[in-house]
């Protein structure tokens, strides 16, 4: 029996900054069985897809297409007729120079249901990030969006250059880097003033956005000298002159810096978001994956004993451990009251913060976020004959339980999770090669990243290594890396602060 056709969603992903995607876009990405995505779609948006979602790259760029438009149309129809929910994820807005209209026609002709989800178009967003309002009460009461890349099969241009030259407002040209000399010349030939302000914005809304401004008669030469490349939009009109006064995006302190985040995908978003807000281009290269073990009998037994008052001290050695222990308590129908009377020791501020999110204030946080310091602080409070539960990762060092046992404690170690290597995709490896910084938040991120790339010899030569703390730094050095930056506060906030200080120092700026 032939399945009913699935729905195809023509979804605008926005111009590049993932924060500009709509809530509807995020919702559909999470639901999709298959996603066909373009070159300019942010990888961070695709992270919202299910693990079993089929991701199909159909990007187009100057000089070559992964797939023709006709092939894309056929693929959309075929997947939908298999009964799948299909998201066609397109940069910008599907119906603004995105060929979404052609795809919608193909779907309609095939009897496939579809929905269009508008997106923020680059012709508005890129100028806005460059400080150029495309409309302005004093400067421009109208705006026209124009493609500078017409169908090469056309016998002649469909653009009315005389009308465009006379247009009383802002002109925004898409896809016009190569044709910029022709565009500028045609506008002047038909009456647009040579001194008209103009701007070319490369990679609008992305961390490495660049803007070149100048008069219409010189903008093509200025863009060529600056090495402007696609994707870019060109703005012509009085409002373009406001870029120098209103530009705001370039003020972020990490603007122009790319930072690799190597922690597990589920934990990477918070760090990535912080770096992105500071202007960095974030390259997510998840080297590790956290595998929970809280469904095991040893963990269930330990949680039952904890709830039964069998322990005097609970030691947690990572944020992941704190979160998983809380989840294990939930699974056992226990809550924070299970920790009443228990001294809760957190290895550092990150672990303490994870506990705080669940309403638990750590009783003890050592001055240094390492097992040796945690052991000293716990022992200083007296552990003779006390029952201590150490909840940790499978690969954790034995320093903490060994020191506590030597001090007379009765120690039980329970493994909440193990850290395994995440396979790195080709695109992540390519982007890693050119980053300015690589951040490491644990020893396992160091080990598994180097395994994934084939050793320290293949580590990006110009990248500066940022470590969350001394144990991670020691592992990095043991594996042949130079550590350039080590956080004084051993959590994500401390890592970001250390990276920011390094980026703004005269030696590296």
N, C-alpha and C positions, 0 to 999 in steps of 0.2 A: 504494500500500500504506500503510495507516494505521500510523504509528509506535507503538511501545510507549509507554505513558504514562511520563513522567518522574516523579521523586519530588518531593514537596513537603515542605520542612522548615519546621516551625513553630518559629521560633528566638526565644528570649528575648534581647533586647539589653541587659537590665539597666535600671536606673532613670535613666540619663543619663550618668554618668561612664563614658567608654569603657573605662577600665581595669577595670571590673567585668564586662565581657563575657567569656564563657568561650572557651577555646581552640577548642572545637568550633564555636562561633559564628563565630570568625574564619576557620576552615578552610572552612566552608560558604559564607561570603560570598565567599571567593576562588574558589570553584568554580562559583558560581551563574551561570546563563544569564539569569535575571531575578530581581529583588529587589523585593518589595512592602513598603514600609516606612512606619512610623508617624511622627507628629509629634515624639515625644520621643526618637527614635533619633539618637544622636550622628552628625554628619556625618563625624567621624573614622573611624567604623566603615565607612561606605560607601566610604571611600578604599581599603579593602582589596579592593574588587571589581575585576574585570578591566575593561579599557578598553571592551570590547564588551558588557559586561553591561547589560541594559536595567533602568533604575531607575524604579520607578513609585511615586509618592507617593500614599498612600491615607489620610493623616492625618485624625484626627477631633479636633474641639475644640468647646468650648461655643459654641453659636450657629450651628454649621454643620459639615457633613461633606463632605469632598472626594468621598467615594464611600460608598454605603450598604453595610451588612454583606453584604447579598444580592449586590450587585455585586462585592464583594471575593471572596466565595465562588465566584461564576461565573468570575471572572478566574483564580483559582487553578486551578480545574479545566481551563479552556481552555488555559492555558499548559502544564500538565502533559500534557494530551492531545496537544499538539503535540510531545511528546517532550523538553521542556525541563526542566532542573534548576531548581526554583523555591525561593527562600527567602522565607518570610513573616516579616519581621523586625519584632518587636513589642517595645514598651517593657516593661521588667520581665520577668515570667514569662508565657508564653502561657496558662497554665491558672489564673492568679490574676487574676481580673477583667479578663482580656485577650480574652475571647470566642474564645480558642483552641479551646475545646471545640466551639463551633458550627462553626468552620472544619474541625476534624477530622471532625465528623459529615458535613459536606457532601462532604469528600473520600472518606470511607468509602462514602457512598451512591453516589458516582460511580465507585467502583472504582479510585480513584487511590491509589497507595502514598504513605505519609507517615511522617515521623519527628518526634518532639517533642524539642526541645532546651531544657531548663529554663534560666531566667535568674534573676538576683537580683531579688527583688521589692522594690518601693519601700517596702512596709510594714515591711520589716526594714532595708533600707539607709538610708532617709532618717532614721529615728530613730537609727540607729547613727552616722551622720555628725553628728547633732545632740547626741551624747553620751547617748542614751537606750537602754539595753538593754531590749528588749521582754520579756525574761524575766530574772529576778534571784532568787537563792536567798532573799534576805530580803524582796524587794518583790513579786515576781510569779512564780508557778510555772506560769502558763498564759498564753497569748496567743490572742486571737480576731481574725481579720481580717474586716472587715465593709464592704460597699459602702454608701455613703450616697446613691448615685445608682441607684435602682431603675428598672425598666422603667415608664415613665409610663402604659403601657396597663393595668397592674395595677389591679384594683378597690380593693385596699387593700394596705398594707405587709405584706410577708412576714416582716419582722423582729419577733422576739419581744422587745419592749423590756423587759419584766419580767425575762426571762432574761438579757438583756445587762446590765441594771442590777445584777443579782445575781452576774454572772460574777466569779469570784475571781482576777482577774489583769488583764492589760493589754488594752485594747480599741484596735484600730487601724482607723480609718475611712479608706477610699479615696474620692476624688472627692467630698469633703464640704464645700467652701468655701461654696457657696450654701446648703446645708442645715445648716450648723453651728448656727445658732440653734435649729432644730428638733431636731437630734440632742441638743444639750446640755439642752434643756428636757425631752425625752422621758426621758432618763436620770435626771434629777433627779425627774421626776414619778413614776418607778417605783422610786425609792429610792436612787439613787446620790447620794453626799454632795455638796453644793454646793461644799465646799472641796476636793474631789478634785483633785489636780494634773492639768493637761492641757497639751498643746503642739500647735501647728500648724506644720508644716514645709513651706515653699514651695520648689519646685524642688530637692528633695532630691538630694544628691550633686553638684549642679552648682556652679560657682564662685560664683554669686550666690544660693546657698541662704540662706534666712532662717528664723529660728525665733522664734515668739512663745509665751511660756509664761504660765500663770496658773491660777487656780482654775476649775473647771468652770462655775460660775455667771457668770464674767466673760470666758471665753475667746472667745466669739463677738464680744463688743464689742471686745476687744483686737485680734483679727484684723482686724476691720473698720477700726479706727482705723489700723492698720499698713498697710492697703491690700493684705492678702494676697490673691493671686489663684491660680487653678489653674495648674499641677498642684500639689496639696498633699495631705498626709495629716495626720490628726489622731490624737493619741495621748492616751488617757485612762487614768489609773491611777497608783499611787504611783511607779512607775519614771520617770514623766515629770518628777518633781522633780529627778532626777539630772542633767538637762541643764545646769544652772548649774555643776555641779562637773566633769562629764565632757566637756563640749563641747571638741572638739579641731580640728575642720575649719576653724573661723573664725580660727585662729591663723596661717595662712599669710600671708606679708607682702604678696602681691599679691591677696589676697582682695578681691573687689568691683571689681577692675580688669579691663577687657577689652582684649586686645592683638591687633592684626592682624598676621599673618605673611604677607609678600608674596613670599617666595622660592619657587623652583620646588617643585612638589608633592613630588618625590622627595627633596629636601633639607629640606623643611619639618618633617618629623616630629621630628627631634632638637631643634630650637628649640622647637617646639610642646610637646614633652614636658617640657622644662626649665621653661617658663613655667607649664604646667599644674601641675607639682609645687609651684610657688611660689604656687599658688592662683588664678592668672589664668584668666579665661575666654578661650580662644584662638579667634580667628576666622581661619581659614585662607583667604587671598585670594591664591592663587598667580598673580602677575602675569606670570611668565615660565615658559618651558619650555626645557629644555636639549636641543638637537639634536646628537647626536654626529656627528663627521666622521672618526672613526678608521678607517672603511672606505675612505677615499680613498687614491689612489696617493701623494700627497705625504706623508701620515702614515706609510704603510707604508715609504716610502723613508727617511724620517727615523728611524724605529725601527730599520730594518736598519743604517743608518749608525751609530746610537748603539750598537747591539750589536757593530758591527765596530770600535769604538774610534775613530771619526772625529771625535768631539767632546771638547773639554776641559772645557766648562762647560755645564750644563743649567739654564735658568731657567724656573721654573714660577710662574705669576702668579695662580693661584686653586686652591681645593680641588677644584673640578670638573676643572680641567686635570690636577691630580695624579692623580686617580682614573682619568681616561680614558687618560692616558699609561700607567699601570700595566696597564690593561685591554688597551691596544694591544701592550704587551710580552708579555702572556699570549697574545694572539692570534697573535703571531709566534713562539710557543714559546720565548720568552726569559724570564729571571727577573731578580732583583736584581743578579746578577753582571754584567749588561749595563752597569751603572753603575759598575763597578769602575774607579777611576782618574779618574772624572768628578767635578768639583766641582758639587754639587747646591745650587742657590740657590732658596729659597722666599720668596715676597714677604711672607709674614706667618705668624703662629702657626697660623692655620687651615689654610693650605696645608701647613705643616710637620707638623701633626697628621694630615692625610690621608696624607702620605708615611709617617709613623711607623706608621700602621695596616697598612701593607704592608711593614714591616720596614726602612724606609730612614730614616736620620737625616740631615736637611738639614745641609749644611756651613756654610751661610750664611743668616741671617735678619736683614734690616735692622731698624734701630730703629723705623722708621715703615713701615707697610704700604702704601706707594705706589711706583709705578714709579721715580720720581726717587731715592728712598732706596735701592731695590734696585740701580739702576744705579751709584750712588756706591760702594756696598759691593763690588760685583763689580769695578769699575774699580780700587778701592783695593788689590785683591789682584794687579793686573796682568793686562791682557787683550791687550797688544800681540801681534798675529799669532795669538792663540788662537782656536780654533774654538768658537763659542757657538751652542747651540740654544735658541731661545726658543719654548716651547710654550704656546699661549694660546688665548683666545677670538677669534672672527672680528672682534668689534667693539672689541677692546682698543686703547688708545692706542699711538702709535708712539714714545713717549718712551723706553722701555727699549732697543729695537734701535737707535734713532737715536743715543742717548748712547754705547752700546757701540761702534758703528761709528766714531764720532768719536774714541774712545779707541784705535782701531786694531784692534779685534776683527773677525774674519770671522764675520758673523752670518747664521744661517739662521732664518727665522720659519716655524713650522708651525701651522696652525689645527686645533685638536682638536675644537672645537665652536662652535656659534653659539647665541645666545640669542634666542628669538623670543617674541612676546607670546602669553600664554595668554588665551583668551576667558573672561571672568568671568561666572558664572551669576547669575541674578536673586537667588537666596537669599544669595549671598556679598555682593553689592552692598547688599542690605537690611541685613545684619548689620554691614557696614563703617560704615554711617552713624552708629552709636551708640558706636563704640569710644573708649576713653580714650587708647590709644597705637597708632601705626602704625610698624612696624619696617621699615627698609630695609637690605638686606645687600649691595647693589651699585647702581651707577648705573642699570643696566638695570631693576631693580625699580622705581626711581623713574619712569623714562620710561614704562615700559609700564603701570604702575598708572594714571598720570595719563591716558594714552591710553585705557585701558579704562573710566575713569569719566567721561571727557569734559573733562579739564583741571583745573587747580588750583582753579578756582572751585567745583568740585564735591567737593573734598576735605572730609572731615568737619571741621566748624568747631571743635569742641572737642577734637579729637585732638592729642596731642603727638607730634611726629616724632622718632623715634629712629634715628640713623644709625650704621652700623658703622665709618665712618672719614671722613677729610677729602675724598676724591674723591667719595664718595657724598653727603656734605653739600654740596659745591660744586654737584653736579648738582641736588640738591633746591632749593637757593637759585636756581639759574639757571632753574628751572621754576616759580618763584613760591611755594615753600614756605618757612616758617620752621622751622629746625632747632632743636629744644629740647634735645636730648640727643645727644652724640656720644661713642662708646666710646673710651676711652683705649687699650685693647687691641683691636686690629682683628680680632676673630674673634667667634664666637657667644658664648663665655664673657664676653668683654668687653662685648658688646652687652647681654647679660642683666644683668651687674653694673651697667652704667650706667643701665639702665631701673629696676632695683631701687632704686638710690640715689636716683633722681629721685622714684620713687613714695613713698619713705619720708621724703623731705625735708619739713620743716614747710610749705614753700610749696605743695606739691601734695597733701599727705596730708589 
